[in-house]
Amino acid sequence: MPENTVVSTRGHSEAGRRIDNRDASRLAEIDPLRDPRWASFVESDPRSSIFHTVEWLQALSRTYGYAPRVFTSSAAGEPLTNGVLFCQVDSWLTGSKLISLPFSDHCEPLVNDRTDLMAILSNINQSRDSRLKYVEIRPRRIEPEANSDWASSGQYHFHAIDLRLRIDELYSRLHKDGMQRKIRRADREHVVVEKGRSDALLREFYRLLLLTRRRHRLPPQPLAWFRNLIECLGPRLGIHVARVNDQAIGSIITLRHKRGLVYKYGCSDERFHSLGAMPRLFWQAIQEAKEENLEEIDLGRSDENNPGLVRFKDHLGATRTAIRYWQSPRDNVKKASTLNVALKSSVMQGILLRLPDRLFRLAGELFYRHAG
C-alpha cells in the first residue's frame, strides 16, 4: 500500500488495534513535517483538529523553532493507526519540555482508547531524555489514568457552538442583552465587517491586538507568527475586521478544519465597545459557518479565574465543558506552575503596561519563544 494512502479510522476499533507489550517496546518516532503518512492520518481521523495539521506545525516551527515529534506503534512503511503529537521546546530560560501542543487550546491524542494512550505515554517516559523537565498533554476528551505518573497541571473551560441547529435557533441562544441587543446596535451604527487575509487586514488586526494585550497586561504574539499562519494555512485562515466610519474597531481570526471552525484570536479598541463590534463579528462568523454547512465552532478554552471571558462565550450560546492538561513526572507539576505564575506576575504586568510599542513587541517575541 502506498505511503500516502488514506486509511479511515472511523470507529477506531476497526482501523486500529490495541497496543500490546510488544508494540509498546517498539514504539516509533516520526517527523510529521517529513513523513507524508501524518497528513493522511490527520485528514482521515475524525478526532483530529487544526492543531494536528502539518500547516499548524509548520507555522510553529518557522516562528519559534519548535521541533514536532509523533510517537506511534505503527511500523515504518505501514499506514498510521495511532499517534501522539508533541513539540519539543528547548529554552535556556525555562528548560526543555515536550508539549502537546504549544499555543494550542487542546491536542487530542489520536489513539484508540486510554489503554493505548498509557502504553505510548509510558514508553515516552521510559525513554525520555534526562534533559526534559516534563512532558505535557492537552487532551480534549481522553485522559491518562488517575493512578499513573501523570498529574493534572491545570483545568479550564472549553466552549463550543453546535451548528447543527437551525440559524434561528442559534440566534435565539444568543444572550438577549449581551449579544442580540449589541448586534442590533452595531447594525444601527453601520458597523461593517470585512473578511480576508490580506496584509492590510493583518495590520489592522495587529494594531488592535497590541491595544488588547496591553490592556490585559500580557505580551503580544509576534507579528511573524500571524504572517506564518497566513502563509501556511492559506484559505483555511480568515481575518474578520469590523469598522465604523472606515476605522477598525474589532477583529477576530478563525481557522477552518474539516467540518469545524476554530476561533483563535480576538481583539478590539475599547473606546468603541458600546457599538457592539465583537458580538457582530461572532454573529457574522456563525452565519458564514452555517452557510458552509459546518457542524461546530470551537471557541477554545478559558481560564476558570477569567469570569468575563467565560460569560462572553456563554452568551454566544456555547456549551461549556471541562478540559484538563496533564504533566509527567508528577513532582514537576508544582514547579512548572510556579514558573508560569512568575512569568505573569504583577511586576512583569506593570512593566509591560509601560513599555513603548517597540519594546512591548520585543517582549512578546522573547516571552513566547521560551513559554511554549
N, C-alpha and C positions, 0 to 999 in steps of 0.2 A: 504494500500500500504506500503511495507517495507520501512524503512528509507533510505536504500542505493539504492533505485530505481532511475535510471537516467531519468529525465524528460527534454525533449528537450525544449529549449527556442528560437529556431529559429523562427523568425517572431515576437518574443516578445509579440505582442498583443494577440497571440493565447494562449501562455502558461501562460502569466502573466495577471494581471488585474490592473486597475487604483486604486491607494490607495486613499480611501475617508477619510473623517474626523474621522470616527470611527476607521479605520485601523491605522491612524496616532497616535491616542490616545493610541493604544495598541501595538506599535512597540516593538519587542522583541530584545534582545541582545543575541548572541550566541558566543561560543568559537570555532573558526574554527579548532583548533587543536584537539578538543574533539568531536565535532558534525560531524558525517560522512556525513550529508547532504551537507556540504560545498564543500567537494572534488567532490561529484557527480554534484553539481550545476556548479562548475568551469569547469568541464570536458564537460558539455553539453552546456554551454553558449558560443556562438561564439565570444563574445566581450572580454572574459577573456584573461589574459596574464600570463606569467610565474610568475609575481609578485603577482597574486591572489592565487597561489598554496600553498597547505599545506607545501610542501617541502621548498619553499622560506621562509615561515613564521617560520618554524622550525629552519632554519639557523639564522634568525633574533633573535629568542628567545634564542637559545643556545649561540650566540655570545654576544648579548647586553642586554639580559633580557627583551626585549620589549614584552608586552602582547598584542596579536592580539584580536580584537573585531569586530564583524559584527553586523550591525543593519539591521533588516528586518521586513517586515509586515507579513511574513509567521508565522503561529501559530506553536507551538511545535507539533512534530509528523507529520506535513504536509511537502511535498516537498517544497523546497525553490523556490520562483518565483522572488525574488529580494534580493539584499544585497549590503550594502556599507561597505567596509573593511577599518579598521584603525589599527594602533598600538599605544598603549599608551606609551609615552616616559616620564619617570619620572626622573628628574635630579635636584640635589641641585644647580647646576650651572646655568642652563638655564630654570628651571621651568618644569612644567608638560604640555604636549600638546597631542592632538590626531592628528596623521598624516597618510594620506592615499596616500603613504606609505613610510616609511623611506628607503633611499638608492635605491628607485625605480624611474625611469625616469617618469613613469606615472602609474596610477592605476584607470582604468575606473570604475565609479560607475555602478554596474550591476543592472540597473533599466530600466523600460520601456520607460520613457521619462522624460523631465525636471519637469513636474508636480509631478511625483512620487519622483524624486530626492529632490525637495524642501520640500515635505511632510516629508521625512526622515530627511533631514538636519534641518528643523525647530524643529522637535521633539528632535533631539540631542541637539540643542541649548537650548531648554526649560528645559531639564533635565540635562544639563551639570554641572558637578562637579565644584564648585566655585574655586577649586584649579587649574583647567586647564586654562592656559593663553590664548590658542587659539586652534581652530580646523582648519586643513588644508586638502584640497583635491587636487589631481593632475590628473585631467581627461585628456584623450586623445581627446575625442570628445564632450561629453555632459557637459554643464557648468551651474552654478547657474544663476538665474535671476539677471539682472543688478541692479534692484532696491531693492534687498534683503539686508540682513545684511552681505553679503559676498562681499569681495573686492579682486581684483587681487593682488597677492603678488609677482608676477614675470612672465615674458613672455620669452619663449625660442623657439628655432628652433627644430623641430622634423624631423628626417631623416629616410626614409625607401626605400629599393630597391624592386621593383616589379619583382619577379622571374618568373612571368607567361610569360615573354618574352623568345625568343629563346636564347641559350647560345651565339651565335654570335652577337645578338642584345645587350645583356648585356655587352659583351666586347667592342662593338662599342660605348657604352655610357660612358665607362671609359675615363677620360681625356687623350688625346694623349701624352702629355708631362708629366703631373703629375702622371699618372698611367701606361699607356701602355709602355712607354719607360722604366720606372723603373722596371716593371715586366720583360721585356726582359733583362735588366741589371742584375737583380737577377738571372735569368736563366744562363746567361753567366758566372757569378761569382760563379756558383754552390751553390747557396743558397738552402738548402733543408729544408723541412717542415715536422715536426713530430706531430702527434695528439694523445692525450690520456688523462689520468687523474691520472697518477702515481705520487707518491711523488717526484720522481726525476724531472718530468716535472714541478710540482708545485714549487719546489725550484728554478728552472731556471727562471720561470715566476716571482717569488717574488724578486729575485735578480734584475731583470730588472725593476720591479715595484718600488723598492727603489730608483734606479737611476732616474727614470722618475719623481716620486713625488718630489724628492729633486730638480730636475731641474726646476720643476714648482713651487717650494716653497710651497708645500702642504703636510700635514701629510699623511703617508701611511696607508691604511687599515690594520687591524691586520691580521697576518698570520692565526690566528684561524678562521677568517671569511671565508677565502677561503677553509680551511680544512672542515669547517662545510657545505659549499656549495657543495663540492665534495661528502661528506658523505650523505647529504640529497637529492641531485638531482641525484646522480648516473650517469648513462649513458646519461642523458639529458644535462650534462655539458661536454664541450670539451675544452682542452687546446691545442692550436697550438703554437709550438715553431719553429722559423726559426733559422737555424745555418749556419755558414760558417766555414769550417775547424774545425768542432766539437765545435765551440764556439757559445753559444746562443746570438743572437743579436736583437731579437724581439719576441714578444709573444702577443697573444690575448686569451681571454676567451669568449666562446659563450654558450648560453643556448637554449635548444630546447623546444618548446611548440606547440603542435598540428602541424599545417601546417606552422609554422613560426620559424625563428631563430633569437635570440637576441644577438647582440654584446654588451658585458657589460664592459669589461676591456681590455686595451691595454697598452703596454709598450715597450721600446726599449733602446738600447745603442746608443747614438747619434754619437759616433765615427764611426758607420757603416751605418749611414743614407743614404749615397750615393749609397749603394749596393741595395737599393730598397726592404728591407725585409718586411716592413709594407704593401706596395702595393701587394707584393707577398702573404702575409698571407691572406689578404682580398680576393684576387682573388681565392685563394685555398678554402676559406670558401664559396664563391659564387658558385664555381664549385661543391663542395660537396653538398651544399643545393639544387642545381639544380638537381643533380643526385638522391636525395631523394624525388624529386617532391614537395619540399616546395614552398610556394607561396610568402613569404615575408622575407626580412631580416630587422629587426628593429635595426637601428643604434643608437637609443637613442636620447637624447637631446643634444643641445649645447647652451652655453650662447651667447646672441647677441653681447656681447663685447669680444668674442673669435673668431675673423675672421679666424685665422689659422685653427682651428678645423672645422669651418663651411665650409671653402674652401676644406679641405681634404675630407669631407663627400660628398660635391657637386661633387668632382672629381671622386668619386666612382659611379656616375650615380644615386645617390639617389634623391628622390623627397623631397622637403623641405616644411613643413607646420608649422604653429604656434600652440603652446600649452601654456596654462596659468595655473598657480597654484592659488588657492583661499583660503583665510583665513577668519575666523569669530571669534570674532567680528571685524568689520571694523576698529575700533580705535586702535587695537593692531597690525595692519599690519606694520605701520611705525616703531614701537618699535622692532618688530621681525626682520625687515630688518636691522635696526641699529645694533642689536646684531650680526647678521650674518656677517656684514661688519667688526665688531670689531674682530671676530674670525679669519678673513682672512686679517687682517691689515698688512701693510708693516713691522711693528715692529715684529709681530709674524713670518712673512715670513723670515725676516732677521735672527731671532733666529733659525728657522727650517733649514735654509741653513747651519748653522754652527754646529748643534748638531752631536755628534758621532752617529753611527748607532743604538746602543742600546737605547739611549735616543730618537733618532728620531722615532724608532718604538714604544716606550712607549708613546710618544706624540700622535701618531696616535690612540693608544688604548684609551687614555683618551678623545681625541677630538671627535671621532665618537660615543663613548658611550653617550656623552652629546649633540651632534649636532642633531641627529635624522634626 
